[in-house]
Amino acid sequence: MERKLDLSSIRRSPTRILLAGYLTVILIGTVLLMLPVSSREGIATPVTDSFFTAVSAACVTGLVRFDTYTHWSLFGQLVLLFLIQVGGLGFVTILLSAHTFSGQKIGLSSRILMREAVAAPQVGGIVRMTRFILKGTLLIEGLGAAALALYFCPRLGILKGLYYSVFHSISAFCNAGFDLMGAEAPFSSLTGAAGNWYLNVVIMALIVVGGLGFFVWLDLLDARFRFKNLKLHSKIVVFMTAILLAGGALGLFFLEFSGEAYAGMSLGERILASLFQSVTARTAGFNTVDLASLTEGSIFLMICLMVVGGSTGSTAGGMKTTTAAGLILSIFSTFRQKKNVECFKRRLEDGITRTASCIFMMYLILIVLCTLVLSAAEGIPVLTAMFETTSAVATVGVTLGITPEVSMVSKLVLAFLMIFGRAGSLTMLLAFASDRPPVASKKPLEKIQVG
């Protein structure tokens, strides 16, 4: 008797491989960071702190226990850079790229694994996409490093300036948020260059490019950057990104108009600071102002931006722009009494609202529960705890200054959130789901009242 192909089990197998792969990379990073050669003082870093830092780097988050420059040696920084690059590209992308360029054939199982790794819509064309991701990443990071060299080299010298340029280009494109600016002041990030338009624009450009997603960039190139020729997915991503960046910047500008964070800044510097914080809240992790001095309104607005995050198939985290768009569009469809969800003269596939609602509720439940745990464990206000937990689960990396001092319980909670956020909510759900194929319910139907 011919055995039927179980698509659900095929789908779950790659998700488990992806999760196991991330954990393996994290463990390797933990061991390397524990070595005395990884610290600037030549002493072994505690396993919990090494694990937390490895998780943050591999999950391209940026939450750190120690300042990157003052604690880690050159070897330790290179380990972090390796983890960031692997976390941003994905270990599956790197492995399959090596197979592709060596001339080896890619089997069906590997193609399915790659599709799950980058959230591709189909298996077809996945080898081309793999090559595009690798080449595009190297090109963009190279251009970013060249642009940053014009800023760093005159200030730090040729060799150190080039190293800083490469490090921050990779960190920005991968939306990691790790920086080496601790040479000026520990945990300062880019606050010393808050008024420098050139550095801010280059970093923001790298963050946005990395957060749009590889599929969107391939589609933009194929459509020659004409919005009307883009696929529906790309249109939603570009539209939502523009709305969130502009709306976030406008909101931060007015909420901080008389706040302490922008005190002493000119009008131009306030506009730049608002735009940068709006961009970095999309899961980048850099900051140009002291976030702890923001008003409660600005902190809550950044939490909302962090929850949405970047786009599917990108280096960014969060529940993704397309998920938020699906939820918003379902509201409009309900108000207009339409059975299907429509956007840009297209009908979205059935079940997209259910998937978006599932992702949103998973993020919401995790944020609420972990916020309560963090608030109780550290004795901090709920809003402050929510900022840290959201930053972790959305793999953003910005902090109000809480992370370096948290207890063991809070470190484990934040580490779990970072892994969850980078692996993806659906990946985590499918990885632990039953291998049995979905079965339609045969129970009697009965309606309930909602709303």
CORMO-V629901 format. One record per residue. N is the residue number from 0. RES is the residue in one letter. SS is DSSP state (h for helix, s for strand, l for the rest). PSI is psi in whole degrees, -180 to 180 (999 if undefined). D_FIRST is the distance of its C-alpha to the first C-alpha in Angstrom with 2 decimals. Layout:
# CORMO-V629901
n=(N;N)
res=(RES;RES)
ss=(SS;SS)
psi=(PSI;PSI)
d_first=(D_FIRST;D_FIRST)
This chain:
# CORMO-V629901
n=(0;1;2;3;4;5;6;7;8;9;10;11;12;13;14;15;16;17;18;19;20;21;22;23;24;25;26;27;28;29;30;31;32;33;34;35;36;37;38;39;40;41;42;43;44;45;46;47;48;49;50;51;52;53;54;55;56;57;58;59;60;61;62;63;64;65;66;67;68;69;70;71;72;73;74;75;76;77;78;79;80;81;82;83;84;85;86;87;88;89;90;91;92;93;94;95;96;97;98;99;100;101;102;103;104;105;106;107;108;109;110;111;112;113;114;115;116;117;118;119;120;121;122;123;124;125;126;127;128;129;130;131;132;133;134;135;136;137;138;139;140;141;142;143;144;145;146;147;148;149;150;151;152;153;154;155;156;157;158;159;160;161;162;163;164;165;166;167;168;169;170;171;172;173;174;175;176;177;178;179;180;181;182;183;184;185;186;187;188;189;190;191;192;193;194;195;196;197;198;199;200;201;202;203;204;205;206;207;208;209;210;211;212;213;214;215;216;217;218;219;220;221;222;223;224;225;226;227;228;229;230;231;232;233;234;235;236;237;238;239;240;241;242;243;244;245;246;247;248;249;250;251;252;253;254;255;256;257;258;259;260;261;262;263;264;265;266;267;268;269;270;271;272;273;274;275;276;277;278;279;280;281;282;283;284;285;286;287;288;289;290;291;292;293;294;295;296;297;298;299;300;301;302;303;304;305;306;307;308;309;310;311;312;313;314;315;316;317;318;319;320;321;322;323;324;325;326;327;328;329;330;331;332;333;334;335;336;337;338;339;340;341;342;343;344;345;346;347;348;349;350;351;352;353;354;355;356;357;358;359;360;361;362;363;364;365;366;367;368;369;370;371;372;373;374;375;376;377;378;379;380;381;382;383;384;385;386;387;388;389;390;391;392;393;394;395;396;397;398;399;400;401;402;403;404;405;406;407;408;409;410;411;412;413;414;415;416;417;418;419;420;421;422;423;424;425;426;427;428;429;430;431;432;433;434;435;436;437;438;439;440;441;442;443;444;445;446;447;448;449;450)
res=(M;E;R;K;L;D;L;S;S;I;R;R;S;P;T;R;I;L;L;A;G;Y;L;T;V;I;L;I;G;T;V;L;L;M;L;P;V;S;S;R;E;G;I;A;T;P;V;T;D;S;F;F;T;A;V;S;A;A;C;V;T;G;L;V;R;F;D;T;Y;T;H;W;S;L;F;G;Q;L;V;L;L;F;L;I;Q;V;G;G;L;G;F;V;T;I;L;L;S;A;H;T;F;S;G;Q;K;I;G;L;S;S;R;I;L;M;R;E;A;V;A;A;P;Q;V;G;G;I;V;R;M;T;R;F;I;L;K;G;T;L;L;I;E;G;L;G;A;A;A;L;A;L;Y;F;C;P;R;L;G;I;L;K;G;L;Y;Y;S;V;F;H;S;I;S;A;F;C;N;A;G;F;D;L;M;G;A;E;A;P;F;S;S;L;T;G;A;A;G;N;W;Y;L;N;V;V;I;M;A;L;I;V;V;G;G;L;G;F;F;V;W;L;D;L;L;D;A;R;F;R;F;K;N;L;K;L;H;S;K;I;V;V;F;M;T;A;I;L;L;A;G;G;A;L;G;L;F;F;L;E;F;S;G;E;A;Y;A;G;M;S;L;G;E;R;I;L;A;S;L;F;Q;S;V;T;A;R;T;A;G;F;N;T;V;D;L;A;S;L;T;E;G;S;I;F;L;M;I;C;L;M;V;V;G;G;S;T;G;S;T;A;G;G;M;K;T;T;T;A;A;G;L;I;L;S;I;F;S;T;F;R;Q;K;K;N;V;E;C;F;K;R;R;L;E;D;G;I;T;R;T;A;S;C;I;F;M;M;Y;L;I;L;I;V;L;C;T;L;V;L;S;A;A;E;G;I;P;V;L;T;A;M;F;E;T;T;S;A;V;A;T;V;G;V;T;L;G;I;T;P;E;V;S;M;V;S;K;L;V;L;A;F;L;M;I;F;G;R;A;G;S;L;T;M;L;L;A;F;A;S;D;R;P;P;V;A;S;K;K;P;L;E;K;I;Q;V;G)
ss=(l;l;l;l;l;l;h;h;h;h;h;h;h;h;h;h;h;h;h;h;h;h;h;h;h;h;h;h;h;h;h;h;h;h;l;h;h;h;s;l;l;l;l;l;l;l;h;h;h;h;h;h;h;h;h;h;h;h;l;l;l;l;l;l;l;l;l;h;h;h;h;s;l;h;h;h;h;h;h;h;h;h;h;h;h;h;h;h;h;l;h;h;h;h;h;h;h;h;h;h;h;l;l;l;l;l;l;h;h;h;h;h;h;h;h;h;h;h;l;l;l;l;l;l;l;h;h;h;h;h;h;h;h;h;h;h;h;h;h;h;h;h;h;h;h;h;h;h;h;h;h;h;h;h;h;h;l;h;h;h;h;h;h;h;h;h;h;h;h;h;h;h;h;l;l;l;l;l;l;l;h;h;h;l;l;l;l;l;l;l;h;h;h;l;l;l;h;h;h;h;h;h;h;h;h;h;h;h;h;h;h;h;l;h;h;h;h;h;h;h;h;h;l;l;l;l;h;h;h;l;l;h;h;h;h;h;h;h;h;h;h;h;h;h;h;h;h;h;h;h;h;h;h;h;h;l;l;l;l;l;l;l;l;l;l;l;h;h;h;h;h;h;h;h;h;h;h;h;h;h;l;l;l;l;l;l;l;l;l;l;h;h;h;l;l;h;h;h;h;h;h;h;h;h;h;h;h;h;l;l;l;l;l;l;l;l;l;l;l;l;h;h;h;h;h;h;h;h;h;h;h;h;h;h;h;l;l;l;l;l;l;s;s;l;l;s;s;l;l;l;l;h;h;h;h;h;h;h;h;h;h;h;h;h;h;h;h;h;h;h;h;h;h;h;h;h;h;h;l;l;l;h;h;h;h;h;h;h;h;h;h;h;h;l;l;l;l;l;l;l;l;l;h;h;h;l;l;h;h;h;h;h;h;h;h;h;h;h;h;h;h;h;h;l;h;h;h;h;h;h;h;l;l;l;l;l;l;l;l;l;l;l;l;l;l;l;l;l;l;l;l)
psi=(132;133;132;148;120;95;-33;-40;-35;-39;-39;-32;-48;-36;-36;-37;-42;-46;-43;-36;-45;-43;-37;-45;-41;-43;-41;-45;-38;-47;-44;-39;-23;-21;142;-32;-17;-21;151;-31;-5;25;155;134;136;146;-38;-41;-36;-42;-46;-44;-40;-41;-46;-41;-48;-30;13;54;-65;-3;128;150;-30;153;132;-41;-45;-25;-44;140;-179;-41;-45;-39;-37;-35;-45;-42;-39;-45;-39;-45;-43;-42;-37;-47;-36;132;-30;-41;-43;-45;-46;-31;-41;-41;-41;-48;-20;-3;3;148;145;117;174;-42;-39;-37;-40;-40;-43;-39;-43;-36;-38;10;44;148;-24;165;-34;134;10;-31;-42;-41;-40;-46;-42;-41;-48;-50;-43;-40;-48;-39;-48;-43;-35;-45;-39;-42;-40;-41;-42;-27;-30;-22;-47;-40;-45;-24;-33;-6;169;-58;-51;-37;-40;-39;-46;-39;-46;-45;-49;-27;-47;-44;-39;-46;-39;4;38;-40;0;141;166;21;3;-11;-29;-47;129;139;26;-19;-130;25;-26;-12;32;-30;3;104;-40;-54;-43;-45;-42;-47;-44;-41;-43;-41;-47;-43;-45;-32;-14;-36;147;-35;-37;-42;-38;-40;-39;-40;-43;-35;3;39;27;118;-40;-21;-2;156;162;-42;-47;-39;-44;-43;-50;-44;-48;-39;-45;-43;-45;-41;-47;-45;-40;-44;-43;-43;-45;-37;-46;-36;-28;15;-40;20;173;-30;-34;13;133;-1;148;173;-44;-40;-34;-42;-45;-44;-40;-43;-42;-44;-32;-40;-46;-25;-11;23;28;-45;-10;163;148;-2;163;106;-26;-19;3;154;162;-35;-43;-39;-43;-38;-41;-34;-44;-43;-39;-38;-43;-50;-147;-142;159;139;19;-175;-3;168;-150;177;-6;149;-36;-32;-47;-41;-41;-40;-44;-43;-34;-33;-47;-39;-38;-44;-37;4;45;139;-34;155;127;152;133;46;29;153;129;151;150;141;-6;-35;-38;-44;-44;-41;-38;-47;-46;-45;-35;-44;-44;-46;-44;-44;-46;-51;-47;-28;-45;-41;-47;-41;-42;-41;-36;-9;41;160;151;-42;-40;-44;-38;-37;-44;-44;-39;-42;-36;-51;-26;5;47;-64;-6;153;155;17;12;-41;-45;-18;8;160;178;-44;-46;-35;-44;-39;-48;-37;-43;-42;-40;-42;-43;-46;-39;-42;-31;141;-42;-35;-45;-41;-45;-30;-32;6;165;149;-7;139;153;139;133;139;141;12;155;142;133;132;150;161;131;155;999)
d_first=(0.00;3.82;6.36;9.37;12.69;15.04;18.40;20.46;19.65;20.33;23.55;24.64;24.22;26.89;29.18;29.26;29.98;32.73;34.28;34.19;35.72;38.57;39.30;39.40;41.84;43.92;44.14;45.21;47.80;49.02;49.69;51.52;53.63;54.63;56.31;60.13;60.09;58.29;61.21;64.58;66.46;64.44;63.21;59.71;58.35;56.95;53.20;52.87;54.85;53.01;49.64;50.88;52.19;49.04;46.94;49.42;49.35;45.59;45.04;47.87;49.84;53.36;54.31;56.28;58.13;60.53;62.10;60.19;63.35;65.51;62.98;60.60;61.83;60.91;58.02;56.85;57.14;55.09;52.36;52.42;52.35;49.28;47.49;48.54;47.26;43.89;43.67;44.71;42.44;39.58;38.56;35.27;37.37;39.66;36.98;35.07;38.44;39.33;36.11;36.72;40.37;39.67;37.52;34.21;31.02;29.50;25.72;23.54;23.64;27.42;27.77;25.98;28.28;31.27;30.41;30.43;33.58;35.63;34.02;33.17;31.90;29.23;27.89;29.49;32.99;32.67;34.12;37.12;37.55;37.56;40.32;42.21;42.16;43.53;46.12;47.16;47.62;49.76;51.79;52.48;53.30;55.52;57.37;57.73;59.17;61.59;62.75;63.19;65.10;67.86;68.30;67.80;69.42;72.91;72.84;71.22;71.78;69.47;67.17;66.88;66.68;63.77;61.92;62.48;61.36;58.04;57.36;58.10;56.31;53.03;53.60;54.39;51.57;49.02;50.68;51.39;55.05;56.19;59.70;62.51;65.37;66.21;68.80;70.96;70.03;67.07;64.33;66.26;63.38;64.96;67.72;70.35;69.32;68.96;71.41;70.19;68.54;67.29;65.35;64.02;62.78;61.05;59.26;58.32;56.98;54.73;53.47;52.73;51.04;48.78;48.07;47.08;43.86;42.63;40.73;43.90;45.98;43.64;43.73;47.52;47.92;45.73;47.71;51.00;51.82;52.04;50.89;49.99;47.56;45.61;42.14;42.14;41.13;44.06;46.46;45.76;46.10;49.37;50.82;50.03;51.31;54.56;55.08;54.44;56.63;59.47;59.26;59.07;62.04;64.07;63.37;64.31;67.45;68.82;67.67;69.42;72.40;74.76;72.55;73.35;70.57;72.13;75.72;77.95;75.51;76.61;74.91;72.98;71.84;70.70;68.61;67.10;66.42;64.75;62.51;61.58;60.71;58.60;56.71;56.33;54.97;51.90;50.79;53.22;55.35;58.70;61.76;65.26;66.94;67.13;64.28;65.82;68.77;66.73;67.37;64.86;64.00;63.13;61.05;59.03;58.60;57.30;54.84;53.48;53.23;51.49;48.84;47.89;48.08;46.87;43.92;40.19;39.42;43.02;44.94;46.12;44.93;45.30;42.99;43.49;45.41;42.45;41.64;45.27;45.29;42.24;44.03;47.31;45.82;44.05;47.51;48.99;46.19;46.84;50.58;50.14;47.73;44.99;41.36;40.17;41.58;43.38;45.20;46.96;45.97;42.27;39.83;38.04;34.30;33.41;33.13;35.52;38.15;35.88;35.01;38.71;39.81;37.45;38.85;42.41;42.17;40.73;43.67;46.14;45.12;45.18;48.54;50.13;49.00;49.85;53.11;54.19;53.32;55.19;58.14;58.53;58.05;60.49;62.85;62.62;62.62;59.34;59.68;60.21;57.20;55.06;56.17;55.05;51.66;50.94;52.06;49.61;46.48;47.18;47.88;51.33;53.65;56.89;58.76;61.84;62.83;60.88;58.14;60.44;61.80;58.81;57.99;55.01;53.15;53.66;52.61;49.25;48.80;49.68;47.46;44.43;45.29;45.57;42.16;40.64;42.49;41.53;37.86;37.64;37.05;33.50;32.62;34.08;32.36;28.85;29.48;29.98;27.61;24.56;21.24;19.65;19.01;21.80;21.55;23.95;26.62;26.89;30.43;33.34;35.03;38.64;40.90;43.29;46.41;46.68;49.70)
